[in-house]
Amino acid sequence: MKELVTPQQIHTLFIALAIGCPILGIIAGAWVGARRKTPRSYLLSGFLIGLVGPLNLLLWEMYNGITNRLGLDTVRNLLVNLALFVALGLISGILYGKLSARTRPSPSKDQAAKSDKDV
């Protein structure tokens, strides 16, 4: 029986995404930045979002390396990949939380006084 999609086709797609996503991110960032009159910050944001493509390729390579070493149908492979992706999810969630808290505007003293009175 022939596979619908081969691993080589997926690898080629992920390489194309690793190259194309940062470029598309820069283009989208420039477009949004030009509309909002702050191109530099949006260029950087677009590029950082575009790094999802290379990160996806890295994770694909790590997954394949672990699976080739431990075997596809083993519980050990499942547990190692589960631990890896849970750890990466926790790390990325913590980093996102810290960065979003840093960029979020702090409430003014007037707003803080109002919220204290309301309680």
N, CA, C and O atoms as a Tinker XYZ file with bonds, in Angstrom:
   476  protein
     1  N      0.838000   -1.173000    0.000000    73     2
     2  CA     0.000000    0.000000    0.000000    64     1     3
     3  C      0.892000    1.248000    0.000000    63     2     4     5
     4  O      1.871000    1.330000    0.741000    81     3
     5  N      0.538000    2.189000   -0.826000    73     3     6
     6  CA     1.333000    3.395000   -0.976000    64     5     7
     7  C      0.888000    4.456000    0.026000    63     6     8     9
     8  O     -0.308000    4.635000    0.256000    81     7
     9  N      1.859000    5.165000    0.624000    73     7    10
    10  CA     1.550000    6.237000    1.569000    64     9    11
    11  C      0.980000    7.435000    0.825000    63    10    12    13
    12  O      1.375000    7.718000   -0.306000    81    11
    13  N      0.045000    8.142000    1.466000    73    11    14
    14  CA    -0.493000    9.359000    0.874000    64    13    15
    15  C      0.552000   10.479000    0.887000    63    14    16    17
    16  O      0.722000   11.204000   -0.093000    81    15
    17  N      1.240000   10.599000    2.011000    73    15    18
    18  CA     2.284000   11.601000    2.164000    64    17    19
    19  C      3.501000   10.902000    2.739000    63    18    20    21
    20  O      3.407000   10.229000    3.766000    81    19
    21  N      4.639000   11.057000    2.086000    73    19    22
    22  CA     5.849000   10.402000    2.560000    64    21    23
    23  C      6.577000   11.296000    3.565000    63    22    24    25
    24  O      6.385000   12.512000    3.573000    81    23
    25  N      7.402000   10.698000    4.400000    73    23    26
    26  CA     8.198000   11.508000    5.327000    64    25    27
    27  C      9.103000   12.511000    4.601000    63    26    28    29
    28  O      9.349000   13.603000    5.113000    81    27
    29  N      9.592000   12.151000    3.427000    73    27    30
    30  CA    10.436000   13.070000    2.659000    64    29    31
    31  C      9.635000   14.291000    2.194000    63    30    32    33
    32  O     10.163000   15.403000    2.186000    81    31
    33  N      8.381000   14.100000    1.811000    73    31    34
    34  CA     7.540000   15.232000    1.417000    64    33    35
    35  C      7.293000   16.166000    2.603000    63    34    36    37
    36  O      7.325000   17.387000    2.453000    81    35
    37  N      7.050000   15.594000    3.771000    73    35    38
    38  CA     6.844000   16.408000    4.968000    64    37    39
    39  C      8.122000   17.164000    5.302000    63    38    40    41
    40  O      8.070000   18.347000    5.637000    81    39
    41  N      9.266000   16.499000    5.215000    73    39    42
    42  CA    10.546000   17.156000    5.495000    64    41    43
    43  C     10.770000   18.325000    4.531000    63    42    44    45
    44  O     11.226000   19.390000    4.946000    81    43
    45  N     10.456000   18.133000    3.265000    73    43    46
    46  CA    10.588000   19.209000    2.276000    64    45    47
    47  C      9.654000   20.371000    2.606000    63    46    48    49
    48  O     10.043000   21.534000    2.498000    81    47
    49  N      8.431000   20.059000    3.007000    73    47    50
    50  CA     7.484000   21.102000    3.403000    64    49    51
    51  C      8.011000   21.882000    4.599000    63    50    52    53
    52  O      7.933000   23.110000    4.618000    81    51
    53  N      8.549000   21.180000    5.601000    73    51    54
    54  CA     9.047000   21.859000    6.789000    64    53    55
    55  C     10.280000   22.716000    6.489000    63    54    56    57
    56  O     10.471000   23.757000    7.117000    81    55
    57  N     11.108000   22.297000    5.549000    73    55    58
    58  CA    12.246000   23.126000    5.135000    64    57    59
    59  C     11.733000   24.396000    4.449000    63    58    60    61
    60  O     12.244000   25.488000    4.697000    81    59
    61  N     10.730000   24.251000    3.592000    73    59    62
    62  CA    10.145000   25.423000    2.928000    64    61    63
    63  C      9.528000   26.375000    3.952000    63    62    64    65
    64  O      9.655000   27.592000    3.818000    81    63
    65  N      8.861000   25.831000    4.973000    73    63    66
    66  CA     8.299000   26.680000    6.021000    64    65    67
    67  C      9.400000   27.361000    6.841000    63    66    68    69
    68  O      9.255000   28.517000    7.237000    81    67
    69  N     10.492000   26.646000    7.093000    73    67    70
    70  CA    11.602000   27.230000    7.857000    64    69    71
    71  C     12.229000   28.399000    7.110000    63    70    72    73
    72  O     12.727000   29.338000    7.731000    81    71
    73  N     12.208000   28.348000    5.804000    73    71    74
    74  CA    12.755000   29.449000    5.002000    64    73    75
    75  C     11.697000   30.541000    4.805000    63    74    76    77
    76  O     12.002000   31.728000    4.912000    81    75
    77  N     10.474000   30.144000    4.521000    73    75    78
    78  CA     9.437000   31.104000    4.150000    64    77    79
    79  C      8.790000   31.850000    5.297000    63    78    80    81
    80  O      8.427000   33.016000    5.140000    81    79
    81  N      8.633000   31.206000    6.455000    73    79    82
    82  CA     7.929000   31.874000    7.564000    64    81    83
    83  C      8.631000   33.143000    8.057000    63    82    84    85
    84  O      7.957000   34.154000    8.250000    81    83
    85  N      9.962000   33.139000    8.271000    73    83    86
    86  CA    10.578000   34.410000    8.678000    64    85    87
    87  C     10.443000   35.513000    7.633000    63    86    88    89
    88  O     10.271000   36.683000    7.974000    81    87
    89  N     10.521000   35.137000    6.368000    73    87    90
    90  CA    10.373000   36.128000    5.294000    64    89    91
    91  C      8.948000   36.682000    5.294000    63    90    92    93
    92  O      8.752000   37.895000    5.221000    81    91
    93  N      7.957000   35.795000    5.375000    73    91    94
    94  CA     6.568000   36.248000    5.429000    64    93    95
    95  C      6.296000   37.059000    6.690000    63    94    96    97
    96  O      5.515000   38.010000    6.660000    81    95
    97  N      6.935000   36.689000    7.801000    73    95    98
    98  CA     6.767000   37.456000    9.035000    64    97    99
    99  C      7.297000   38.871000    8.908000    63    98   100   101
   100  O      6.673000   39.819000    9.386000    81    99
   101  N      8.451000   39.019000    8.265000    73    99   102
   102  CA     9.021000   40.355000    8.046000    64   101   103
   103  C      8.115000   41.172000    7.125000    63   102   104   105
   104  O      7.870000   42.352000    7.376000    81   103
   105  N      7.622000   40.545000    6.066000    73   103   106
   106  CA     6.732000   41.255000    5.135000    64   105   107
   107  C      5.448000   41.688000    5.840000    63   106   108   109
   108  O      5.006000   42.827000    5.686000    81   107
   109  N      4.846000   40.775000    6.619000    73   107   110
   110  CA     3.620000   41.119000    7.338000    64   109   111
   111  C      3.891000   42.201000    8.379000    63   110   112   113
   112  O      3.084000   43.114000    8.549000    81   111
   113  N      5.023000   42.104000    9.077000    73   111   114
   114  CA     5.377000   43.119000   10.059000    64   113   115
   115  C      5.587000   44.478000    9.426000    63   114   116   117
   116  O      5.175000   45.496000    9.983000    81   115
   117  N      6.229000   44.502000    8.259000    73   115   118
   118  CA     6.437000   45.771000    7.557000    64   117   119
   119  C      5.104000   46.359000    7.108000    63   118   120   121
   120  O      4.899000   47.570000    7.198000    81   119
   121  N      4.206000   45.520000    6.629000    73   119   122
   122  CA     2.910000   46.002000    6.163000    64   121   123
   123  C      2.088000   46.585000    7.313000    63   122   124   125
   124  O      1.526000   47.674000    7.196000    81   123
   125  N      2.022000   45.844000    8.431000    73   123   126
   126  CA     1.267000   46.338000    9.583000    64   125   127
   127  C      1.949000   47.575000   10.164000    63   126   128   129
   128  O      1.274000   48.536000   10.533000    81   127
   129  N      3.283000   47.560000   10.248000    73   127   130
   130  CA     4.020000   48.698000   10.776000    64   129   131
   131  C      3.842000   49.952000    9.939000    63   130   132   133
   132  O      3.757000   51.056000   10.478000    81   131
   133  N      3.786000   49.789000    8.624000    73   131   134
   134  CA     3.578000   50.947000    7.752000    64   133   135
   135  C      2.186000   51.535000    7.958000    63   134   136   137
   136  O      2.013000   52.752000    7.897000    81   135
   137  N      1.207000   50.693000    8.197000    73   135   138
   138  CA    -0.158000   51.180000    8.425000    64   137   139
   139  C     -0.287000   51.865000    9.778000    63   138   140   141
   140  O     -1.087000   52.788000    9.933000    81   139
   141  N      0.497000   51.420000   10.763000    73   139   142
   142  CA     0.387000   51.993000   12.113000    64   141   143
   143  C      1.504000   52.984000   12.430000    63   142   144   145
   144  O      1.607000   53.459000   13.561000    81   143
   145  N      2.312000   53.290000   11.473000    73   143   146
   146  CA     3.373000   54.295000   11.588000    64   145   147
   147  C      4.481000   53.929000   12.578000    63   146   148   149
   148  O      5.192000   54.814000   13.055000    81   147
   149  N      4.638000   52.650000   12.892000    73   147   150
   150  CA     5.741000   52.192000   13.742000    64   149   151
   151  C      6.346000   50.926000   13.135000    63   150   152   153
   152  O      6.155000   49.833000   13.666000    81   151
   153  N      7.072000   51.067000   12.028000    73   151   154
   154  CA     7.519000   49.870000   11.309000    64   153   155
   155  C      8.558000   49.032000   12.060000    63   154   156   157
   156  O      8.548000   47.807000   11.937000    81   155
   157  N      9.436000   49.644000   12.818000    73   155   158
   158  CA    10.535000   48.886000   13.418000    64   157   159
   159  C     10.040000   47.824000   14.399000    63   158   160   161
   160  O     10.481000   46.676000   14.340000    81   159
   161  N      9.142000   48.190000   15.287000    73   159   162
   162  CA     8.667000   47.221000   16.276000    64   161   163
   163  C      7.873000   46.094000   15.617000    63   162   164   165
   164  O      7.958000   44.941000   16.039000    81   163
   165  N      7.111000   46.427000   14.592000    73   163   166
   166  CA     6.336000   45.386000   13.913000    64   165   167
   167  C      7.209000   44.497000   13.038000    63   166   168   169
   168  O      6.889000   43.324000   12.846000    81   167
   169  N      8.299000   45.029000   12.506000    73   167   170
   170  CA     9.242000   44.190000   11.765000    64   169   171
   171  C      9.829000   43.127000   12.680000    63   170   172   173
   172  O      9.899000   41.952000   12.321000    81   171
   173  N     10.247000   43.550000   13.860000    73   171   174
   174  CA    10.822000   42.610000   14.816000    64   173   175
   175  C      9.779000   41.584000   15.257000    63   174   176   177
   176  O     10.074000   40.392000   15.332000    81   175
   177  N      8.573000   42.038000   15.545000    73   175   178
   178  CA     7.514000   41.114000   15.953000    64   177   179
   179  C      7.199000   40.114000   14.849000    63   178   180   181
   180  O      7.034000   38.923000   15.113000    81   179
   181  N      7.116000   40.594000   13.620000    73   179   182
   182  CA     6.846000   39.699000   12.496000    64   181   183
   183  C      7.940000   38.668000   12.313000    63   182   184   185
   184  O      7.662000   37.501000   12.037000    81   183
   185  N      9.186000   39.095000   12.467000    73   183   186
   186  CA    10.302000   38.154000   12.337000    64   185   187
   187  C     10.266000   37.115000   13.450000    63   186   188   189
   188  O     10.472000   35.927000   13.199000    81   187
   189  N     10.005000   37.555000   14.677000    73   187   190
   190  CA     9.961000   36.614000   15.800000    64   189   191
   191  C      8.816000   35.618000   15.635000    63   190   192   193
   192  O      8.979000   34.436000   15.937000    81   191
   193  N      7.672000   36.077000   15.166000    73   191   194
   194  CA     6.570000   35.152000   14.896000    64   193   195
   195  C      6.945000   34.204000   13.759000    63   194   196   197
   196  O      6.582000   33.028000   13.780000    81   195
   197  N      7.671000   34.718000   12.767000    73   195   198
   198  CA     8.109000   33.883000   11.652000    64   197   199
   199  C      9.100000   32.809000   12.046000    63   198   200   201
   200  O      9.297000   31.851000   11.298000    81   199
   201  N      9.729000   32.945000   13.202000    73   199   202
   202  CA    10.667000   31.916000   13.655000    64   201   203
   203  C      9.966000   30.619000   14.050000    63   202   204   205
   204  O     10.621000   29.635000   14.394000    81   203
   205  N      8.642000   30.619000   14.002000    73   203   206
   206  CA     7.891000   29.387000   14.244000    64   205   207
   207  C      8.256000   28.338000   13.184000    63   206   208   209
   208  O      8.289000   27.145000   13.486000    81   207
   209  N      8.528000   28.768000   11.959000    73   207   210
   210  CA     8.895000   27.830000   10.891000    64   209   211
   211  C     10.179000   27.073000   11.189000    63   210   212   213
   212  O     10.173000   25.843000   11.153000    81   211
   213  N     11.291000   27.763000   11.485000    73   211   214
   214  CA    12.504000   27.036000   11.844000    64   213   215
   215  C     12.357000   26.224000   13.130000    63   214   216   217
   216  O     12.939000   25.146000   13.252000    81   215
   217  N     11.591000   26.730000   14.080000    73   215   218
   218  CA    11.375000   25.975000   15.312000    64   217   219
   219  C     10.626000   24.676000   15.014000    63   218   220   221
   220  O     10.924000   23.638000   15.605000    81   219
   221  N      9.666000   24.730000   14.112000    73   219   222
   222  CA     8.930000   23.534000   13.714000    64   221   223
   223  C      9.873000   22.501000   13.090000    63   222   224   225
   224  O      9.772000   21.309000   13.379000    81   223
   225  N     10.787000   22.960000   12.237000    73   223   226
   226  CA    11.757000   22.048000   11.628000    64   225   227
   227  C     12.649000   21.425000   12.692000    63   226   228   229
   228  O     12.928000   20.227000   12.643000    81   227
   229  N     13.097000   22.222000   13.648000    73   227   230
   230  CA    13.932000   21.703000   14.735000    64   229   231
   231  C     13.198000   20.639000   15.534000    63   230   232   233
   232  O     13.763000   19.588000   15.837000    81   231
   233  N     11.937000   20.904000   15.879000    73   231   234
   234  CA    11.156000   19.923000   16.624000    64   233   235
   235  C     10.912000   18.653000   15.809000    63   234   236   237
   236  O     10.912000   17.552000   16.361000    81   235
   237  N     10.706000   18.800000   14.512000    73   235   238
   238  CA    10.519000   17.642000   13.634000    64   237   239
   239  C     11.783000   16.783000   13.627000    63   238   240   241
   240  O     11.705000   15.557000   13.716000    81   239
   241  N     12.937000   17.422000   13.521000    73   239   242
   242  CA    14.208000   16.680000   13.520000    64   241   243
   243  C     14.431000   15.986000   14.866000    63   242   244   245
   244  O     14.884000   14.842000   14.906000    81   243
   245  N     14.112000   16.678000   15.970000    73   243   246
   246  CA    14.260000   16.065000   17.291000    64   245   247
   247  C     13.324000   14.870000   17.437000    63   246   248   249
   248  O     13.730000   13.816000   17.927000    81   247
   249  N     12.091000   15.030000   17.021000    73   247   250
   250  CA    11.125000   13.936000   17.094000    64   249   251
   251  C     11.601000   12.736000   16.285000    63   250   252   253
   252  O     11.552000   11.603000   16.764000    81   251
   253  N     12.059000   12.981000   15.065000    73   251   254
   254  CA    12.532000   11.874000   14.230000    64   253   255
   255  C     13.754000   11.202000   14.828000    63   254   256   257
   256  O     13.864000    9.976000   14.787000    81   255
   257  N     14.676000   11.981000   15.382000    73   255   258
   258  CA    15.860000   11.386000   16.004000    64   257   259
   259  C     15.500000   10.493000   17.174000    63   258   260   261
   260  O     16.031000    9.391000   17.310000    81   259
   261  N     14.594000   10.970000   18.021000    73   259   262
   262  CA    14.171000   10.175000   19.178000    64   261   263
   263  C     13.426000    8.930000   18.717000    63   262   264   265
   264  O     13.664000    7.837000   19.229000    81   263
   265  N     12.529000    9.092000   17.756000    73   263   266
   266  CA    11.735000    7.961000   17.274000    64   265   267
   267  C     12.611000    6.931000   16.570000    63   266   268   269
   268  O     12.403000    5.730000   16.745000    81   267
   269  N     13.580000    7.370000   15.783000    73   267   270
   270  CA    14.471000    6.421000   15.115000    64   269   271
   271  C     15.340000    5.678000   16.118000    63   270   272   273
   272  O     15.671000    4.511000   15.906000    81   271
   273  N     15.706000    6.332000   17.194000    73   271   274
   274  CA    16.567000    5.691000   18.197000    64   273   275
   275  C     15.784000    4.719000   19.073000    63   274   276   277
   276  O     16.265000    3.622000   19.360000    81   275
   277  N     14.584000    5.106000   19.500000    73   275   278
   278  CA    13.828000    4.295000   20.451000    64   277   279
   279  C     12.796000    3.384000   19.804000    63   278   280   281
   280  O     12.294000    2.465000   20.451000    81   279
   281  N     12.475000    3.624000   18.547000    73   279   282
   282  CA    11.468000    2.815000   17.874000    64   281   283
   283  C     10.118000    3.516000   17.899000    63   282   284   285
   284  O      9.764000    4.181000   18.872000    81   283
   285  N      9.377000    3.358000   16.821000    73   283   286
   286  CA     8.110000    4.072000   16.674000    64   285   287
   287  C      7.043000    3.573000   17.640000    63   286   288   289
   288  O      6.304000    4.376000   18.210000    81   287
   289  N      6.954000    2.269000   17.830000    73   287   290
   290  CA     5.845000    1.684000   18.583000    64   289   291
   291  C      6.246000    1.286000   20.005000    63   290   292   293
   292  O      5.833000    0.234000   20.492000    81   291
   293  N      7.050000    2.122000   20.673000    73   291   294
   294  CA     7.449000    1.788000   22.029000    64   293   295
   295  C      6.881000    2.800000   23.014000    63   294   296   297
   296  O      6.694000    3.972000   22.686000    81   295
   297  N      6.617000    2.335000   24.203000    73   295   298
   298  CA     6.114000    3.218000   25.251000    64   297   299
   299  C      7.209000    4.213000   25.646000    63   298   300   301
   300  O      6.930000    5.374000   25.947000    81   299
   301  N      8.445000    3.745000   25.639000    73   299   302
   302  CA     9.559000    4.633000   25.986000    64   301   303
   303  C      9.616000    5.833000   25.039000    63   302   304   305
   304  O      9.821000    6.962000   25.486000    81   303
   305  N      9.437000    5.601000   23.748000    73   303   306
   306  CA     9.413000    6.685000   22.762000    64   305   307
   307  C      8.284000    7.664000   23.078000    63   306   308   309
   308  O      8.482000    8.879000   23.051000    81   307
   309  N      7.114000    7.134000   23.374000    73   307   310
   310  CA     5.976000    7.984000   23.703000    64   309   311
   311  C      6.266000    8.853000   24.924000    63   310   312   313
   312  O      5.981000   10.050000   24.916000    81   311
   313  N      6.828000    8.258000   25.968000    73   311   314
   314  CA     7.090000    8.997000   27.199000    64   313   315
   315  C      8.178000   10.044000   27.025000    63   314   316   317
   316  O      8.071000   11.144000   27.568000    81   315
   317  N      9.224000    9.714000   26.273000    73   315   318
   318  CA    10.297000   10.679000   26.041000    64   317   319
   319  C      9.766000   11.862000   25.240000    63   318   320   321
   320  O     10.030000   13.011000   25.594000    81   319
   321  N      9.029000   11.602000   24.177000    73   319   322
   322  CA     8.462000   12.701000   23.374000    64   321   323
   323  C      7.434000   13.501000   24.165000    63   322   324   325
   324  O      7.375000   14.723000   24.036000    81   323
   325  N      6.634000   12.838000   24.972000    73   323   326
   326  CA     5.666000   13.535000   25.812000    64   325   327
   327  C      6.373000   14.472000   26.797000    63   326   328   329
   328  O      5.983000   15.629000   26.953000    81   327
   329  N      7.411000   13.963000   27.455000    73   327   330
   330  CA     8.155000   14.788000   28.416000    64   329   331
   331  C      8.815000   15.971000   27.712000    63   330   332   333
   332  O      8.807000   17.086000   28.234000    81   331
   333  N      9.377000   15.739000   26.548000    73   331   334
   334  CA    10.036000   16.810000   25.794000    64   333   335
   335  C      9.043000   17.905000   25.426000    63   334   336   337
   336  O      9.320000   19.084000   25.646000    81   335
   337  N      7.910000   17.542000   24.878000    73   335   338
   338  CA     6.961000   18.544000   24.414000    64   337   339
   339  C      6.226000   19.223000   25.572000    63   338   340   341
   340  O      5.860000   20.392000   25.455000    81   339
   341  N      6.005000   18.529000   26.670000    73   339   342
   342  CA     5.429000   19.171000   27.848000    64   341   343
   343  C      6.418000   20.195000   28.409000    63   342   344   345
   344  O      6.030000   21.310000   28.757000    81   343
   345  N      7.693000   19.816000   28.495000    73   343   346
   346  CA     8.715000   20.743000   28.998000    64   345   347
   347  C      8.824000   21.968000   28.099000    63   346   348   349
   348  O      8.899000   23.094000   28.593000    81   347
   349  N      8.835000   21.762000   26.796000    73   347   350
   350  CA     8.903000   22.898000   25.879000    64   349   351
   351  C      7.658000   23.773000   25.977000    63   350   352   353
   352  O      7.760000   24.996000   25.874000    81   351
   353  N      6.501000   23.179000   26.170000    73   351   354
   354  CA     5.275000   23.949000   26.340000    64   353   355
   355  C      5.298000   24.777000   27.620000    63   354   356   357
   356  O      4.882000   25.936000   27.620000    81   355
   357  N      5.779000   24.190000   28.703000    73   355   358
   358  CA     5.885000   24.939000   29.954000    64   357   359
   359  C      6.863000   26.101000   29.831000    63   358   360   361
   360  O      6.571000   27.215000   30.266000    81   359
   361  N      8.017000   25.840000   29.243000    73   359   362
   362  CA     9.023000   26.887000   29.084000    64   361   363
   363  C      8.490000   28.021000   28.216000    63   362   364   365
   364  O      8.649000   29.194000   28.555000    81   363
   365  N      7.857000   27.672000   27.096000    73   363   366
   366  CA     7.341000   28.725000   26.217000    64   365   367
   367  C      6.193000   29.489000   26.881000    63   366   368   369
   368  O      6.074000   30.699000   26.687000    81   367
   369  N      5.359000   28.818000   27.650000    73   367   370
   370  CA     4.279000   29.496000   28.360000    64   369   371
   371  C      4.796000   30.457000   29.418000    63   370   372   373
   372  O      4.281000   31.566000   29.562000    81   371
   373  N      5.807000   30.035000   30.152000    73   371   374
   374  CA     6.400000   30.903000   31.174000    64   373   375
   375  C      7.059000   32.110000   30.523000    63   374   376   377
   376  O      6.883000   33.239000   30.982000    81   375
   377  N      7.820000   31.877000   29.449000    73   375   378
   378  CA     8.462000   32.997000   28.754000    64   377   379
   379  C      7.427000   33.964000   28.188000    63   378   380   381
   380  O      7.593000   35.179000   28.289000    81   379
   381  N      6.375000   33.439000   27.603000    73   379   382
   382  CA     5.326000   34.299000   27.063000    64   381   383
   383  C      4.677000   35.127000   28.174000    63   382   384   385
   384  O      4.431000   36.321000   28.001000    81   383
   385  N      4.403000   34.492000   29.305000    73   383   386
   386  CA     3.805000   35.210000   30.423000    64   385   387
   387  C      4.696000   36.327000   30.937000    63   386   388   389
   388  O      4.218000   37.421000   31.235000    81   387
   389  N      5.992000   36.055000   31.042000    73   387   390
   390  CA     6.919000   37.084000   31.514000    64   389   391
   391  C      7.038000   38.226000   30.509000    63   390   392   393
   392  O      7.061000   39.394000   30.896000    81   391
   393  N      7.113000   37.893000   29.220000    73   391   394
   394  CA     7.234000   38.942000   28.212000    64   393   395
   395  C      5.964000   39.760000   28.086000    63   394   396   397
   396  O      6.030000   40.978000   27.922000    81   395
   397  N      4.808000   39.116000   28.159000    73   395   398
   398  CA     3.567000   39.877000   28.032000    64   397   399
   399  C      3.339000   40.737000   29.266000    63   398   400   401
   400  O      2.772000   41.823000   29.148000    81   399
   401  N      3.760000   40.291000   30.443000    73   399   402
   402  CA     3.629000   41.110000   31.645000    64   401   403
   403  C      4.562000   42.316000   31.571000    63   402   404   405
   404  O      4.240000   43.387000   32.087000    81   403
   405  N      5.702000   42.145000   30.939000    73   403   406
   406  CA     6.659000   43.244000   30.812000    64   405   407
   407  C      6.161000   44.306000   29.838000    63   406   408   409
   408  O      6.397000   45.495000   30.048000    81   407
   409  N      5.479000   43.891000   28.780000    73   407   410
   410  CA     5.031000   44.844000   27.767000    64   409   411
   411  C      3.648000   45.410000   28.056000    63   410   412   413
   412  O      3.239000   46.378000   27.415000    81   411
   413  N      2.919000   44.831000   29.006000    73   411   414
   414  CA     1.586000   45.307000   29.351000    64   413   415
   415  C      1.715000   46.621000   30.111000    63   414   416   417
   416  O      2.527000   46.717000   31.031000    81   415
   417  N      0.934000   47.633000   29.749000    73   415   418
   418  CA     1.041000   48.906000   30.465000    64   417   419
   419  C      0.554000   48.758000   31.903000    63   418   420   421
   420  O     -0.444000   48.090000   32.170000    81   419
   421  N      1.272000   49.390000   32.816000    73   419   422
   422  CA     0.872000   49.329000   34.221000    64   421   423
   423  C     -0.250000   50.332000   34.454000    63   422   424   425
   424  O     -0.276000   51.387000   33.821000    81   423
   425  N     -1.179000   50.016000   35.356000    73   423   426
   426  CA    -2.287000   50.942000   35.608000    64   425   427
   427  C     -1.770000   52.218000   36.272000    63   426   428   429
   428  O     -0.817000   52.190000   37.050000    81   427
   429  N     -2.412000   53.318000   35.950000    73   427   430
   430  CA    -2.021000   54.587000   36.550000    64   429   431
   431  C     -2.461000   54.624000   38.007000    63   430   432   433
   432  O     -3.245000   53.784000   38.447000    81   431
   433  N     -1.954000   55.599000   38.752000    73   431   434
   434  CA    -2.284000   55.705000   40.169000    64   433   435
   435  C     -3.779000   55.974000   40.365000    63   434   436   437
   436  O     -4.378000   55.489000   41.324000    81   435
   437  N     -4.374000   56.743000   39.458000    73   435   438
   438  CA    -5.806000   57.043000   39.562000    64   437   439
   439  C     -6.649000   55.774000   39.409000    63   438   440   441
   440  O     -7.608000   55.560000   40.149000    81   439
   441  N     -6.274000   54.942000   38.438000    73   439   442
   442  CA    -7.007000   53.702000   38.221000    64   441   443
   443  C     -6.833000   52.764000   39.400000    63   442   444   445
   444  O     -7.781000   52.088000   39.800000    81   443
   445  N     -5.630000   52.715000   39.963000    73   443   446
   446  CA    -5.377000   51.835000   41.109000    64   445   447
   447  C     -6.177000   52.302000   42.322000    63   446   448   449
   448  O     -6.694000   51.479000   43.079000    81   447
   449  N     -6.282000   53.622000   42.511000    73   447   450
   450  CA    -7.055000   54.152000   43.640000    64   449   451
   451  C     -8.535000   53.854000   43.467000    63   450   452   453
   452  O     -9.213000   53.533000   44.443000    81   451
   453  N     -9.054000   53.951000   42.245000    73   451   454
   454  CA   -10.452000   53.631000   41.975000    64   453   455
   455  C    -10.743000   52.174000   42.269000    63   454   456   457
   456  O    -11.769000   51.861000   42.874000    81   455
   457  N     -9.851000   51.265000   41.848000    73   455   458
   458  CA   -10.098000   49.849000   42.060000    64   457   459
   459  C    -10.008000   49.505000   43.547000    63   458   460   461
   460  O    -10.683000   48.580000   43.998000    81   459
   461  N     -9.183000   50.233000   44.325000    73   459   462
   462  CA    -9.129000   50.003000   45.767000    64   461   463
   463  C    -10.418000   50.444000   46.451000    63   462   464   465
   464  O    -10.873000   49.802000   47.398000    81   463
   465  N    -11.009000   51.542000   45.973000    73   463   466
   466  CA   -12.258000   52.041000   46.551000    64   465   467
   467  C    -13.431000   51.115000   46.235000    63   466   468   469
   468  O    -14.351000   50.966000   47.040000    81   467
   469  N    -13.388000   50.495000   45.055000    73   467   470
   470  CA   -14.468000   49.617000   44.643000    64   469   471
   471  C    -14.523000   48.350000   45.483000    63   470   472   473
   472  O    -15.592000   47.756000   45.627000    81   471
   473  N    -13.425000   47.938000   46.024000    73   471   474
   474  CA   -13.364000   46.683000   46.793000    64   473   475
   475  C    -13.811000   46.885000   48.149000    63   474   476
   476  O    -13.828000   45.943000   48.941000    81   475
